[in-house]
């Protein structure tokens, strides 16, 4: 298991190496998808037994990935 961001780990034996919230098997993309779909923090916390800090870790990881992305316009 390797921590790739605060609160986010990867492990080839858990979810095929997808980023998950540390100490869980909950993939980051699942949490982000739920938030994007309109789910509240409260709903996600209850459904997956997460803390607000874990949800914020998923958002922080997404922000980190987005800030590292380079997009070049082709005109």
C-alpha positions as CSV (number, residue, x, y, z in Angstrom):
1,X,0.0,0.0,0.0
2,X,1.3,3.5,-0.9
3,X,-0.1,6.9,0.1
4,X,-0.2,9.0,-3.0
5,X,-1.9,12.0,-1.4
6,X,-3.0,12.8,2.1
7,X,-5.8,10.3,2.9
8,X,-5.5,8.5,-0.5
9,X,-3.8,5.2,-1.0
10,X,-3.2,2.7,-3.8
11,X,-2.7,-1.0,-3.5
12,X,-2.7,-3.5,-6.3
13,X,-4.7,-5.9,-4.1
14,X,-7.5,-3.4,-3.4
15,X,-9.8,-2.3,-6.2
16,X,-7.1,-3.2,-8.8
17,X,-4.8,-0.4,-7.6
18,X,-7.4,2.4,-8.0
19,X,-7.0,5.3,-5.6
20,X,-9.1,4.7,-2.5
21,X,-9.7,6.5,0.7
22,X,-7.1,5.4,3.2
23,X,-8.3,2.6,5.5
24,X,-11.3,1.8,3.2
25,X,-12.1,0.1,-0.1
26,X,-14.0,3.2,-1.2
27,X,-12.6,4.5,-4.5
28,X,-12.0,8.2,-4.9
29,X,-13.9,8.3,-8.2
30,X,-17.0,6.9,-6.6
31,X,-17.1,9.7,-4.0
32,X,-16.4,12.3,-6.6
33,X,-19.1,10.9,-8.9
34,X,-21.6,10.9,-6.0
35,X,-20.8,14.6,-5.3
36,X,-21.0,15.5,-8.9
37,X,-24.4,13.7,-9.1
38,X,-25.8,15.9,-6.3
39,X,-25.3,13.7,-3.3
40,X,-24.7,15.6,0.0
41,X,-21.8,15.0,2.3
42,X,-24.2,13.7,4.8
43,X,-25.6,11.1,2.4
44,X,-22.2,9.9,1.4
45,X,-21.0,9.8,5.0
46,X,-23.9,7.6,5.9
47,X,-23.9,5.3,2.9
48,X,-20.2,4.5,3.0
49,X,-19.4,5.2,6.7
50,X,-17.0,7.9,5.9
51,X,-15.9,11.1,7.7
52,X,-16.1,14.6,6.3
53,X,-12.3,14.6,6.3
54,X,-12.2,11.5,4.0
55,X,-14.6,13.2,1.6
56,X,-12.4,16.3,1.7
57,X,-9.4,14.1,1.0
58,X,-11.1,12.9,-2.2
59,X,-11.8,16.5,-3.3
60,X,-8.2,17.5,-2.5
61,X,-6.9,14.6,-4.6
62,X,-9.1,15.6,-7.5
63,X,-7.9,19.2,-7.2
64,X,-4.3,18.1,-7.2
65,X,-4.8,16.0,-10.3
66,X,-6.7,18.8,-12.1
67,X,-4.0,21.3,-11.3
68,X,-1.3,19.0,-12.7
69,X,-3.2,18.5,-16.0
70,X,-1.8,20.3,-19.0
71,X,-4.1,21.1,-21.9
72,X,-2.9,22.4,-25.2
73,X,-5.3,24.0,-27.6
74,X,-5.0,22.9,-31.2
75,X,-6.2,25.6,-33.6
